[in-house]
Amino acid sequence: MLKLYPLLMKPLFDPRPWGRFDLAPIYAQKFQEKIGESWLTGDHCQVANGPLAGKSLSELAAEYRRLLVGEAPADDRRFPLLLKFLFPEEKLSVQVHPDDSAAREIGEPCGKTECWYVAHAEPGAEIALGLRPGVTRAEFERSIHDQRAEQLLNWIHVSPGDMIYVAGGTVHTLGPGSIMVETQQQSDTTFRLYDYGRPRELHLEAGLRVIKEQVRSGKVRPQPITKLDGNGNERQLLVAGTYFAVERFSLARTQDFPPLQGKSSVQILVAFDGVARFEAGSYDAVGFRRGDGLVVPASIDQFRIHPSPRIEFLRAFVPGTKVAEPEVFLE
């Protein structure tokens, strides 16, 4: 078995009818078809550097288990978190994901609770989260058949820097005009409920069954920004809950990262601006830049980042200590 090391991931670009040909400012290349998502840590995403290049995360998780994923995730044979960029140019379909209990009822290993960090947003960009107060599942089903489902959703404006928490069972959609970094449980179980007349399959029976009329989803109340030194380095906790914690870092100088508190976890770094070099012990240094995802195996518990000259990135991991569910609001 080869020794694990910091894994630079190859982006997996996923075509979607609501996506874009131009993914600037995250990626420089232009595409011949509309790209909706760039997957960085999905089961089928592959390593781009070193002796394990070409191996998928699902293969590595099955082989290395706790050395890769850590002690905090419940399942030691599966990579716990999927991170990706979203590039909506049109409205996404109105959809819902099951929570854990609903997922197990249909034979899936876990549900899909997720969060969105707003990396970029044009003025007026909106998302929809949950049913409007008082709307029942039956009323929402009628609105789907009447082609007016979006009228019964909570629509809220989003701005750069917002963090949105989307609990399993929440009806939701994204409008155009934003770029999101999504962190979620490692599941792609999605039930499409309404698609504005586009000729795609709907999953009404399954989707309506897992909808929750009242959910704890919304914008996460912002936490204070922590100054890490006197040279402009900053950290901000964006969201923490049962399945994931996500932090934002802005670095202008070299920064050391100590071990996580509590049980160990794999860490995923996703850069949305700038360039940096990652160093850990005797491992080869790894360069990463805007649009990249870097997987830090749990066996590497401390590291250092050298920005060139600045880097802004998210760090996601599975909490190794018990945390309360995030405080959210709608506006």
Secondary structure, DSSP 8 states (H G I E B T S, - for coil): ------EEE--EEEEEEEEEEE-TTT---EEEEEEEEEESSSTT-BB-SSTTTT-BHHHHHHHHTHHHH-SSSS-TTS--EEEEEE--SS---EEE---HHHHHHTT-S----EEEEEEEE-TT-EEEEEE-TT--HHHHHHHHHTT-GGGGEEEEE--TT-EEEE-TT--EEE-SSEEEEEEEES----EEEE-TT-S----HHHHHHH--SS---EEE-----EE-STTS-EEEEEEE-SS-EEEEEEESS-EEE---SSS---EEEEEEEEEEEEE-TTS--EEEETT-EEEE-TT---EEEEEEEEEEEEEEE--SS------EE--
